[in-house]
Amino acid sequence: IFAEPLAPGQTDWDQHLFFAGQVLKNVIEYGSAPFWSPWYCGGNVMWQNPQVALLTPALLLATLVPLTLAMKLSIVLHYWLGFMGMHLLITRVIGLSFLPMVVFLATLFTACGAIVLHLVGGHSNFLPIMYMPILLFWLIRHGAATKVASLMYLVPPCTALVAWPLFGETYTAFSAAGMALAMLAVWLVSKG
């Protein structure tokens, strides 16, 4: 990616460089919050568009170097964070210390084909996946992983509660008992 540091990559690089450029133009040139883009499709939202990265190192780096180079440096930074997060997970949580295996396992996540293919295509909106190992490490170290994961068990009961009045479903004692059991289990886990 640094053979030609100022050249964009292939396929969608131009689109994602445009997304970053419109954020910079709104903030720096016009001094306004990046809520609206008059330059895209006759006017379109920016804040609500999941492809527009508003909090990214690339925008800070773009104040020092050209935007294309800033995006490439941001990719390197994200990969470094991904490798460091995987290193922490593998060595401190799993307890593996054999360096070749640590490097291999960290590479399985950070250099997997899905992420690489998206980045080659310019999809910089996939970079935040590299935060996942360090966030998971933090959750595990602080004992919050079980509390967060246990909340997922409340999704089906909450969905059923919303669906009953909307779709005219029947509310049975068996359903209420299942919901109460799920809520009790989540409460017990979150209580510690």
Helices and strands as residue ranges (DSSP letters): H 13-24, I 25-29, E 36-37, E 44-45, H 57-61, H 67-88, I 89-94, H 99-110, H 113-120, G 124-131, H 132-141, H 145-151, G 152-154, H 155-167, H 173-191
